[in-house]
């Protein structure tokens, strides 16, 4: 499986377990698998819930800041990679 950089974590909300991701390349869709990597972060997550400005969305594109529910702690500046299962 290959990965490609899709964005960066800009904020993390501990209570609800939500990472805010600024999408810088490509698109992110509900159901995609992402790999979050940083200085102390390294985990894979399936995108099960996404919101842009408190509205549920199915897709986020370049320039969007999308809130994604995660089960592990993400940190600001962590890189977010989209996993391509076809390779």
TIPAVO-278210 format. One record per residue: x, y, z of N, C-alpha, C, O, CB in turn; residue number from 0. Coordinates in Angstrom, 3 decimals. Glycine has a CB too. Example, Ala and Ser with C-alpha at 12.3 -4.5 7.8 and 13.67 -1.06 7.14 Angstrom:
// residues 2
atom n_x 13.190, n_y -5.690, n_z 7.800, ca_x 12.300, ca_y -4.500, ca_z 7.800, c_x 13.200, c_y -3.300, c_z 7.800, o_x 14.236, o_y -3.319, o_z 8.465, cb_x 11.308, cb_y -4.473, cb_z 9.046, num 0;
atom n_x 12.850, n_y -2.250, n_z 7.080, ca_x 13.670, ca_y -1.060, ca_z 7.140, c_x 12.900, c_y 0.030, c_z 7.870, o_x 13.409, o_y 1.138, o_z 8.039, cb_x 14.084, cb_y -0.598, cb_z 5.725, num 1;
//
This chain:
// residues 87
atom n_x 0.839, n_y -1.185, n_z 0.000, ca_x 0.000, ca_y 0.000, ca_z 0.000, c_x 0.881, c_y 1.245, c_z 0.000, o_x 1.881, o_y 1.309, o_z 0.716, cb_x -0.953, cb_y 0.000, cb_z 1.217, num 0;
atom n_x 0.507, n_y 2.218, n_z -0.797, ca_x 1.273, ca_y 3.457, ca_z -0.821, c_x 0.504, c_y 4.545, c_z -0.067, o_x -0.703, o_y 4.448, o_z 0.157, cb_x 1.563, cb_y 3.899, cb_z -2.284, num 1;
atom n_x 1.237, n_y 5.561, n_z 0.307, ca_x 0.657, ca_y 6.694, ca_z 1.029, c_x 1.081, c_y 7.973, c_z 0.328, o_x 2.165, o_y 8.056, o_z -0.249, cb_x 1.100, cb_y 6.704, cb_z 2.529, num 2;
atom n_x 0.197, n_y 8.978, n_z 0.388, ca_x 0.588, ca_y 10.284, ca_z -0.124, c_x 0.110, c_y 11.349, c_z 0.850, o_x -0.977, o_y 11.259, o_z 1.420, cb_x 0.009, cb_y 10.530, cb_z -1.549, num 3;
atom n_x 0.949, n_y 12.353, n_z 1.022, ca_x 0.647, ca_y 13.435, ca_z 1.949, c_x -0.607, c_y 14.162, c_z 1.492, o_x -0.727, o_y 14.548, o_z 0.329, cb_x 1.835, cb_y 14.414, cb_z 2.059, num 4;
atom n_x -1.545, n_y 14.346, n_z 2.424, ca_x -2.781, ca_y 15.041, ca_z 2.084, c_x -2.974, c_y 16.302, c_z 2.920, o_x -3.711, o_y 17.205, o_z 2.522, cb_x -3.968, cb_y 14.112, cb_z 2.269, num 5;
atom n_x -2.305, n_y 16.369, n_z 4.094, ca_x -2.474, ca_y 17.563, ca_z 4.915, c_x -1.721, c_y 17.500, c_z 6.224, o_x -0.865, o_y 16.640, o_z 6.435, cb_x -3.919, cb_y 17.787, cb_z 5.193, num 6;
atom n_x -2.064, n_y 18.441, n_z 7.105, ca_x -1.394, ca_y 18.599, ca_z 8.387, c_x -2.423, c_y 18.847, c_z 9.477, o_x -3.433, o_y 19.514, o_z 9.252, cb_x -0.373, cb_y 19.749, cb_z 8.333, num 7;
atom n_x -2.158, n_y 18.301, n_z 10.666, ca_x -3.024, ca_y 18.542, ca_z 11.821, c_x -2.763, c_y 19.961, c_z 12.317, o_x -1.617, o_y 20.327, o_z 12.578, cb_x -2.772, cb_y 17.487, cb_z 12.960, num 8;
atom n_x -3.827, n_y 20.763, n_z 12.449, ca_x -3.684, ca_y 22.132, ca_z 12.943, c_x -4.140, c_y 22.258, c_z 14.390, o_x -3.751, o_y 23.200, o_z 15.080, cb_x -4.473, cb_y 23.093, cb_z 12.067, num 9;
atom n_x -4.958, n_y 21.322, n_z 14.856, ca_x -5.445, ca_y 21.369, ca_z 16.242, c_x -5.965, c_y 19.997, c_z 16.630, o_x -6.361, o_y 19.205, o_z 15.776, cb_x -6.558, cb_y 22.448, cb_z 16.417, num 10;
atom n_x -5.961, n_y 19.724, n_z 17.934, ca_x -6.517, ca_y 18.476, ca_z 18.449, c_x -7.386, c_y 18.796, c_z 19.646, o_x -6.973, o_y 19.533, o_z 20.541, cb_x -5.396, cb_y 17.466, cb_z 18.829, num 11;
atom n_x -8.601, n_y 18.238, n_z 19.666, ca_x -9.525, ca_y 18.399, ca_z 20.786, c_x -9.575, c_y 17.084, c_z 21.545, o_x -10.088, o_y 16.086, o_z 21.039, cb_x -10.952, cb_y 18.826, cb_z 20.299, num 12;
atom n_x -9.037, n_y 17.087, n_z 22.765, ca_x -8.902, ca_y 15.873, ca_z 23.560, c_x -10.254, c_y 15.275, c_z 23.949, o_x -10.459, o_y 14.069, o_z 23.813, cb_x -8.096, cb_y 16.163, cb_z 24.805, num 13;
atom n_x -11.174, n_y 16.109, n_z 24.431, ca_x -12.467, ca_y 15.615, ca_z 24.925, c_x -13.193, c_y 14.738, c_z 23.918, o_x -13.468, o_y 13.573, o_z 24.202, cb_x -13.352, cb_y 16.775, cb_z 25.298, num 14;
atom n_x -13.510, n_y 15.281, n_z 22.739, ca_x -14.213, ca_y 14.462, ca_z 21.746, c_x -13.287, c_y 13.586, c_z 20.914, o_x -13.768, o_y 12.747, o_z 20.152, cb_x -15.004, cb_y 15.349, cb_z 20.831, num 15;
atom n_x -11.960, n_y 13.756, n_z 21.036, ca_x -11.016, ca_y 12.974, ca_z 20.222, c_x -11.118, c_y 13.342, c_z 18.759, o_x -11.383, o_y 12.492, o_z 17.909, cb_x -11.265, cb_y 11.477, cb_z 20.395, num 16;
atom n_x -10.904, n_y 14.629, n_z 18.467, ca_x -11.044, ca_y 15.137, ca_z 17.102, c_x -9.769, c_y 15.865, c_z 16.684, o_x -9.256, o_y 16.711, o_z 17.416, cb_x -12.269, cb_y 16.079, cb_z 16.988, num 17;
atom n_x -9.269, n_y 15.529, n_z 15.506, ca_x -8.124, ca_y 16.226, ca_z 14.926, c_x -8.631, c_y 17.113, c_z 13.799, o_x -9.415, o_y 16.675, o_z 12.958, cb_x -7.041, cb_y 15.220, cb_z 14.409, num 18;
atom n_x -8.176, n_y 18.365, n_z 13.788, ca_x -8.504, ca_y 19.270, ca_z 12.697, c_x -7.364, c_y 19.183, c_z 11.685, o_x -6.206, o_y 19.441, o_z 12.012, cb_x -8.717, cb_y 20.750, cb_z 13.210, num 19;
atom n_x -7.710, n_y 18.818, n_z 10.460, ca_x -6.718, ca_y 18.604, ca_z 9.407, c_x -6.896, c_y 19.658, c_z 8.324, o_x -7.992, o_y 19.819, o_z 7.786, cb_x -6.840, cb_y 17.177, cb_z 8.807, num 20;
atom n_x -5.814, n_y 20.384, n_z 7.999, ca_x -5.829, ca_y 21.311, ca_z 6.859, c_x -5.413, c_y 20.507, c_z 5.636, o_x -4.282, o_y 20.029, o_z 5.549, cb_x -4.867, cb_y 22.560, cb_z 7.090, num 21;
atom n_x -6.336, n_y 20.363, n_z 4.695, ca_x -6.064, ca_y 19.597, ca_z 3.478, c_x -5.250, c_y 20.473, c_z 2.538, o_x -5.684, o_y 21.562, o_z 2.160, cb_x -7.391, cb_y 19.116, cb_z 2.792, num 22;
atom n_x -4.053, n_y 19.989, n_z 2.157, ca_x -3.158, ca_y 20.759, ca_z 1.295, c_x -3.003, c_y 20.141, c_z -0.091, o_x -2.548, o_y 20.807, o_z -1.021, cb_x -1.800, cb_y 20.885, cb_z 1.947, num 23;
atom n_x -3.381, n_y 18.869, n_z -0.232, ca_x -3.282, ca_y 18.194, ca_z -1.527, c_x -4.396, c_y 17.166, c_z -1.651, o_x -4.721, o_y 16.479, o_z -0.683, cb_x -1.895, cb_y 17.519, cb_z -1.698, num 24;
atom n_x -4.976, n_y 17.059, n_z -2.823, ca_x -5.974, ca_y 16.025, ca_z -3.089, c_x -7.273, c_y 16.238, c_z -2.339, o_x -7.625, o_y 17.356, o_z -1.961, cb_x -5.420, cb_y 14.684, cb_z -2.739, num 25;
atom n_x -7.977, n_y 15.132, n_z -2.135, ca_x -9.256, ca_y 15.157, ca_z -1.425, c_x -9.267, c_y 14.080, c_z -0.360, o_x -8.587, o_y 13.061, o_z -0.477, cb_x -10.439, cb_y 14.964, cb_z -2.402, num 26;
atom n_x -10.047, n_y 14.321, n_z 0.678, ca_x -10.252, ca_y 13.357, ca_z 1.748, c_x -11.727, c_y 13.009, c_z 1.769, o_x -12.580, o_y 13.896, o_z 1.773, cb_x -9.776, cb_y 13.915, cb_z 3.132, num 27;
atom n_x -12.029, n_y 11.720, n_z 1.782, ca_x -13.413, ca_y 11.252, ca_z 1.746, c_x -13.721, c_y 10.425, c_z 2.990, o_x -12.843, o_y 9.776, o_z 3.557, cb_x -13.675, cb_y 10.423, cb_z 0.472, num 28;
atom n_x -14.978, n_y 10.462, n_z 3.399, ca_x -15.396, ca_y 9.582, ca_z 4.486, c_x -15.177, c_y 8.142, c_z 4.013, o_x -15.538, o_y 7.798, o_z 2.887, cb_x -16.906, cb_y 9.838, cb_z 4.897, num 29;
atom n_x -14.591, n_y 7.309, n_z 4.860, ca_x -14.286, ca_y 5.933, ca_z 4.506, c_x -12.828, c_y 5.723, c_z 4.127, o_x -12.353, o_y 4.588, o_z 4.098, cb_x -15.161, cb_y 5.498, cb_z 3.377, num 30;
atom n_x -12.098, n_y 6.829, n_z 3.830, ca_x -10.665, ca_y 6.720, ca_z 3.535, c_x -9.905, c_y 6.284, c_z 4.778, o_x -10.343, o_y 6.518, o_z 5.905, cb_x -10.108, cb_y 8.062, cb_z 3.011, num 31;
atom n_x -8.758, n_y 5.646, n_z 4.557, ca_x -7.850, ca_y 5.327, ca_z 5.659, c_x -6.702, c_y 6.323, c_z 5.605, o_x -6.132, o_y 6.590, o_z 4.547, cb_x -7.327, cb_y 3.842, cb_z 5.575, num 32;
atom n_x -6.374, n_y 6.870, n_z 6.787, ca_x -5.303, ca_y 7.848, ca_z 6.876, c_x -4.249, c_y 7.377, c_z 7.865, o_x -4.532, o_y 6.605, o_z 8.781, cb_x -5.852, cb_y 9.221, cb_z 7.286, num 33;
atom n_x -3.039, n_y 7.855, n_z 7.664, ca_x -1.911, ca_y 7.548, ca_z 8.541, c_x -1.429, c_y 8.886, c_z 9.094, o_x -0.992, o_y 9.753, o_z 8.337, cb_x -0.748, cb_y 6.768, cb_z 7.774, num 34;
atom n_x -1.509, n_y 9.054, n_z 10.416, ca_x -1.088, ca_y 10.286, ca_z 11.062, c_x 0.276, c_y 10.049, c_z 11.691, o_x 0.445, o_y 9.149, o_z 12.514, cb_x -2.127, cb_y 10.753, cb_z 12.127, num 35;
atom n_x 1.254, n_y 10.870, n_z 11.292, ca_x 2.639, ca_y 10.683, ca_z 11.722, c_x 3.204, c_y 12.003, c_z 12.229, o_x 3.050, o_y 13.048, o_z 11.596, cb_x 3.507, cb_y 10.131, cb_z 10.566, num 36;
atom n_x 3.857, n_y 11.934, n_z 13.379, ca_x 4.516, ca_y 13.112, ca_z 13.929, c_x 5.655, c_y 12.693, c_z 14.826, o_x 6.095, o_y 11.544, o_z 14.792, cb_x 3.525, cb_y 13.988, cb_z 14.699, num 37;
atom n_x 6.134, n_y 13.632, n_z 15.633, ca_x 7.259, ca_y 13.363, ca_z 16.530, c_x 6.958, c_y 12.197, c_z 17.467, o_x 7.812, o_y 11.336, o_z 17.678, cb_x 7.596, cb_y 14.612, cb_z 17.344, num 38;
atom n_x 5.751, n_y 12.164, n_z 18.029, ca_x 5.365, ca_y 11.065, ca_z 18.927, c_x 4.089, c_y 10.368, c_z 18.484, o_x 3.607, o_y 9.474, o_z 19.181, cb_x 5.187, cb_y 11.585, cb_z 20.338, num 39;
atom n_x 3.534, n_y 10.751, n_z 17.352, ca_x 2.307, ca_y 10.135, ca_z 16.831, c_x 2.646, c_y 9.225, c_z 15.667, o_x 3.518, o_y 9.533, o_z 14.856, cb_x 1.285, cb_y 11.212, cb_z 16.391, num 40;
atom n_x 1.946, n_y 8.097, n_z 15.592, ca_x 2.105, ca_y 7.188, ca_z 14.454, c_x 0.983, c_y 6.160, c_z 14.521, o_x 1.125, o_y 5.118, o_z 15.159, cb_x 3.518, cb_y 6.490, cb_z 14.461, num 41;
atom n_x -0.141, n_y 6.459, n_z 13.855, ca_x -1.268, ca_y 5.531, ca_z 13.873, c_x -2.086, c_y 5.649, c_z 12.591, o_x -2.036, o_y 6.655, o_z 11.884, cb_x -2.159, cb_y 5.789, cb_z 15.097, num 42;
atom n_x -2.840, n_y 4.587, n_z 12.318, ca_x -3.715, ca_y 4.516, ca_z 11.145, c_x -5.153, c_y 4.598, c_z 11.638, o_x -5.507, o_y 4.015, o_z 12.663, cb_x -3.470, cb_y 3.197, cb_z 10.313, num 43;
atom n_x -5.967, n_y 5.322, n_z 10.901, ca_x -7.348, ca_y 5.571, ca_z 11.299, c_x -8.235, c_y 5.557, c_z 10.062, o_x -7.834, o_y 6.045, o_z 9.006, cb_x -7.477, cb_y 6.922, cb_z 12.055, num 44;
atom n_x -9.432, n_y 5.004, n_z 10.183, ca_x -10.420, ca_y 5.124, ca_z 9.112, c_x -11.255, c_y 6.362, c_z 9.382, o_x -11.675, o_y 6.590, o_z 10.516, cb_x -11.321, cb_y 3.847, cb_z 9.012, num 45;
atom n_x -11.497, n_y 7.155, n_z 8.363, ca_x -12.287, ca_y 8.374, ca_z 8.509, c_x -13.758, c_y 7.973, c_z 8.585, o_x -14.361, o_y 7.589, o_z 7.582, cb_x -12.029, cb_y 9.374, cb_z 7.321, num 46;
atom n_x -14.326, n_y 8.068, n_z 9.784, ca_x -15.719, ca_y 7.675, ca_z 9.985, c_x -16.634, c_y 8.880, c_z 10.156, o_x -17.845, o_y 8.774, o_z 9.963, cb_x -15.834, cb_y 6.770, cb_z 11.195, num 47;
atom n_x -16.058, n_y 10.027, n_z 10.518, ca_x -16.849, ca_y 11.229, ca_z 10.732, c_x -16.019, c_y 12.439, c_z 10.345, o_x -14.880, o_y 12.581, o_z 10.789, cb_x -17.325, cb_y 11.332, cb_z 12.203, num 48;
atom n_x -16.584, n_y 13.317, n_z 9.516, ca_x -15.895, ca_y 14.534, ca_z 9.082, c_x -16.845, c_y 15.717, c_z 9.159, o_x -18.022, o_y 15.605, o_z 8.818, cb_x -15.345, cb_y 14.376, cb_z 7.646, num 49;
atom n_x -16.320, n_y 16.858, n_z 9.612, ca_x -17.111, ca_y 18.082, ca_z 9.651, c_x -16.267, c_y 19.262, c_z 9.180, o_x -15.077, o_y 19.351, o_z 9.485, cb_x -17.654, cb_y 18.336, cb_z 11.075, num 50;
atom n_x -16.895, n_y 20.161, n_z 8.436, ca_x -16.292, ca_y 21.429, ca_z 8.058, c_x -17.216, c_y 22.512, c_z 8.592, o_x -18.388, o_y 22.573, o_z 8.220, cb_x -16.083, cb_y 21.549, cb_z 6.492, num 51;
atom n_x -16.688, n_y 23.368, n_z 9.466, ca_x -17.468, ca_y 24.430, ca_z 10.103, c_x -18.749, c_y 23.889, c_z 10.731, o_x -19.830, o_y 24.443, o_z 10.526, cb_x -17.807, cb_y 25.517, cb_z 9.087, num 52;
atom n_x -18.625, n_y 22.810, n_z 11.491, ca_x -19.710, ca_y 22.164, ca_z 12.248, c_x -20.808, c_y 21.570, c_z 11.376, o_x -21.909, o_y 21.311, o_z 11.862, cb_x -20.322, cb_y 23.152, cb_z 13.187, num 53;
atom n_x -20.523, n_y 21.349, n_z 10.092, ca_x -21.470, ca_y 20.707, ca_z 9.185, c_x -20.865, c_y 19.397, c_z 8.699, o_x -19.728, o_y 19.377, o_z 8.227, cb_x -21.824, cb_y 21.639, cb_z 7.984, num 54;
atom n_x -21.617, n_y 18.300, n_z 8.810, ca_x -21.118, ca_y 17.013, ca_z 8.349, c_x -20.907, c_y 17.054, c_z 6.836, o_x -21.739, o_y 17.572, o_z 6.091, cb_x -22.095, cb_y 15.877, cb_z 8.734, num 55;
atom n_x -19.774, n_y 16.497, n_z 6.399, ca_x -19.445, ca_y 16.444, ca_z 4.979, c_x -18.948, c_y 15.046, c_z 4.632, o_x -18.511, o_y 14.297, o_z 5.506, cb_x -18.380, cb_y 17.514, cb_z 4.612, num 56;
atom n_x -19.019, n_y 14.704, n_z 3.362, ca_x -18.521, ca_y 13.428, ca_z 2.864, c_x -17.131, c_y 13.574, c_z 2.239, o_x -16.372, o_y 12.608, o_z 2.159, cb_x -19.496, cb_y 12.846, cb_z 1.842, num 57;
atom n_x -16.803, n_y 14.811, n_z 1.792, ca_x -15.556, ca_y 15.073, ca_z 1.083, c_x -14.988, c_y 16.416, c_z 1.515, o_x -15.732, o_y 17.368, o_z 1.753, cb_x -15.775, cb_y 15.044, cb_z -0.444, num 58;
atom n_x -13.659, n_y 16.487, n_z 1.613, ca_x -12.973, ca_y 17.752, ca_z 1.883, c_x -11.866, c_y 17.904, c_z 0.851, o_x -11.199, o_y 16.934, o_z 0.491, cb_x -12.396, cb_y 17.802, cb_z 3.349, num 59;
atom n_x -11.679, n_y 19.131, n_z 0.380, ca_x -10.670, ca_y 19.380, ca_z -0.647, c_x -9.601, c_y 20.346, c_z -0.186, o_x -9.585, o_y 20.776, o_z 0.968, cb_x -11.320, cb_y 19.910, cb_z -1.893, num 60;
atom n_x -8.711, n_y 20.680, n_z -1.098, ca_x -7.598, ca_y 21.582, ca_z -0.805, c_x -8.122, c_y 22.891, c_z -0.217, o_x -9.043, o_y 23.506, o_z -0.754, cb_x -6.769, cb_y 21.857, cb_z -2.081, num 61;
atom n_x -7.514, n_y 23.302, n_z 0.896, ca_x -7.896, ca_y 24.540, ca_z 1.559, c_x -8.888, c_y 24.348, c_z 2.688, o_x -9.042, o_y 25.234, o_z 3.529, cb_x -8.465, cb_y 25.480, cb_z 0.567, num 62;
atom n_x -9.570, n_y 23.202, n_z 2.727, ca_x -10.528, ca_y 22.940, ca_z 3.801, c_x -9.803, c_y 22.578, c_z 5.089, o_x -8.748, o_y 21.944, o_z 5.066, cb_x -11.494, cb_y 21.815, cb_z 3.402, num 63;
atom n_x -10.384, n_y 22.989, n_z 6.216, ca_x -9.954, ca_y 22.505, ca_z 7.517, c_x -11.083, c_y 21.615, c_z 8.005, o_x -12.174, o_y 22.090, o_z 8.323, cb_x -9.636, cb_y 23.690, cb_z 8.534, num 64;
atom n_x -10.811, n_y 20.328, n_z 8.060, ca_x -11.834, ca_y 19.342, ca_z 8.354, c_x -11.562, c_y 18.684, c_z 9.699, o_x -10.430, o_y 18.307, o_z 10.002, cb_x -11.903, cb_y 18.289, cb_z 7.246, num 65;
atom n_x -12.616, n_y 18.552, n_z 10.501, ca_x -12.519, ca_y 17.884, ca_z 11.798, c_x -12.775, c_y 16.397, c_z 11.585, o_x -13.809, o_y 16.004, o_z 11.045, cb_x -13.533, cb_y 18.490, cb_z 12.834, num 66;
atom n_x -11.813, n_y 15.570, n_z 12.019, ca_x -11.892, ca_y 14.127, ca_z 11.831, c_x -11.807, c_y 13.452, c_z 13.189, o_x -10.898, o_y 13.736, o_z 13.969, cb_x -10.767, cb_y 13.619, cb_z 10.887, num 67;
atom n_x -12.741, n_y 12.567, n_z 13.475, ca_x -12.711, ca_y 11.831, ca_z 14.745, c_x -11.579, c_y 10.810, c_z 14.702, o_x -11.438, o_y 10.070, o_z 13.729, cb_x -14.080, cb_y 11.125, cb_z 15.022, num 68;
atom n_x -10.762, n_y 10.776, n_z 15.776, ca_x -9.643, ca_y 9.842, ca_z 15.884, c_x -9.664, c_y 9.177, c_z 17.256, o_x -10.164, o_y 9.745, o_z 18.227, cb_x -8.291, cb_y 10.567, cb_z 15.648, num 69;
atom n_x -9.110, n_y 7.956, n_z 17.323, ca_x -9.104, ca_y 7.235, ca_z 18.600, c_x -7.814, c_y 7.460, c_z 19.382, o_x -7.775, o_y 7.234, o_z 20.592, cb_x -9.302, cb_y 5.747, cb_z 18.360, num 70;
atom n_x -6.759, n_y 7.902, n_z 18.701, ca_x -5.498, ca_y 8.193, ca_z 19.383, c_x -5.240, c_y 9.690, c_z 19.339, o_x -5.864, o_y 10.412, o_z 18.563, cb_x -4.320, cb_y 7.414, cb_z 18.738, num 71;
atom n_x -4.311, n_y 10.156, n_z 20.182, ca_x -4.016, ca_y 11.579, ca_z 20.267, c_x -3.151, c_y 12.022, c_z 19.088, o_x -2.093, o_y 11.451, o_z 18.821, cb_x -3.316, cb_y 11.902, cb_z 21.594, num 72;
atom n_x -3.621, n_y 13.037, n_z 18.402, ca_x -2.845, ca_y 13.674, ca_z 17.340, c_x -2.294, c_y 14.982, c_z 17.901, o_x -2.798, o_y 15.509, o_z 18.892, cb_x -3.720, cb_y 13.923, cb_z 16.047, num 73;
atom n_x -1.255, n_y 15.493, n_z 17.253, ca_x -0.636, ca_y 16.727, ca_z 17.712, c_x -0.512, c_y 17.719, c_z 16.562, o_x -0.442, o_y 17.331, o_z 15.396, cb_x 0.743, cb_y 16.444, cb_z 18.326, num 74;
atom n_x -0.487, n_y 19.009, n_z 16.908, ca_x -0.300, ca_y 20.028, ca_z 15.887, c_x 0.964, c_y 19.726, c_z 15.100, o_x 1.963, o_y 19.294, o_z 15.675, cb_x -0.229, cb_y 21.438, cb_z 16.516, num 75;
atom n_x 0.932, n_y 19.944, n_z 13.824, ca_x 2.030, ca_y 19.750, ca_z 12.878, c_x 2.231, c_y 18.289, c_z 12.473, o_x 3.108, o_y 18.004, o_z 11.658, cb_x 3.304, cb_y 20.281, cb_z 13.472, num 76;
atom n_x 1.439, n_y 17.347, n_z 13.023, ca_x 1.517, ca_y 15.967, ca_z 12.539, c_x 1.130, c_y 15.957, c_z 11.066, o_x 0.249, o_y 16.705, o_z 10.642, cb_x 0.589, cb_y 15.011, cb_z 13.372, num 77;
atom n_x 1.787, n_y 15.116, n_z 10.301, ca_x 1.460, ca_y 14.995, ca_z 8.890, c_x 0.392, c_y 13.918, c_z 8.707, o_x 0.392, o_y 12.904, o_z 9.404, cb_x 2.724, cb_y 14.667, cb_z 8.057, num 78;
atom n_x -0.506, n_y 14.152, n_z 7.770, ca_x -1.604, ca_y 13.224, ca_z 7.497, c_x -1.435, c_y 12.688, c_z 6.088, o_x -1.402, o_y 13.447, o_z 5.119, cb_x -2.994, cb_y 13.914, cb_z 7.669, num 79;
atom n_x -1.328, n_y 11.370, n_z 5.987, ca_x -1.162, ca_y 10.692, ca_z 4.709, c_x -2.414, c_y 9.891, c_z 4.407, o_x -2.986, o_y 9.269, o_z 5.301, cb_x 0.086, cb_y 9.779, cb_z 4.717, num 80;
atom n_x -2.843, n_y 9.902, n_z 3.155, ca_x -3.965, ca_y 9.077, ca_z 2.704, c_x -3.386, c_y 7.763, c_z 2.192, o_x -2.448, o_y 7.755, o_z 1.394, cb_x -4.817, cb_y 9.806, cb_z 1.588, num 81;
atom n_x -3.952, n_y 6.661, n_z 2.656, ca_x -3.478, ca_y 5.337, ca_z 2.260, c_x -4.240, c_y 4.892, c_z 1.023, o_x -5.471, o_y 4.897, o_z 0.999, cb_x -3.649, cb_y 4.309, cb_z 3.414, num 82;
atom n_x -3.485, n_y 4.503, n_z -0.012, ca_x -4.078, ca_y 4.005, ca_z -1.250, c_x -4.020, c_y 2.474, c_z -1.219, o_x -2.942, o_y 1.904, o_z -1.385, cb_x -3.332, cb_y 4.581, cb_z -2.515, num 83;
atom n_x -5.159, n_y 1.796, n_z -1.009, ca_x -5.143, ca_y 0.341, ca_z -0.862, c_x -4.896, c_y -0.399, c_z -2.166, o_x -4.648, o_y -1.605, o_z -2.138, cb_x -6.438, cb_y -0.119, cb_z -0.275, num 84;
atom n_x -4.953, n_y 0.276, n_z -3.309, ca_x -4.822, ca_y -0.421, ca_z -4.591, c_x -3.374, c_y -0.690, c_z -4.987, o_x -3.116, o_y -1.385, o_z -5.970, cb_x -5.491, cb_y 0.381, cb_z -5.674, num 85;
atom n_x -2.428, n_y -0.142, n_z -4.224, ca_x -1.016, ca_y -0.348, ca_z -4.595, c_x -0.295, c_y -1.155, c_z -3.545, o_x 0.898, o_y -1.426, o_z -3.686, cb_x -0.304, cb_y 0.991, cb_z -4.796, num 86;
//
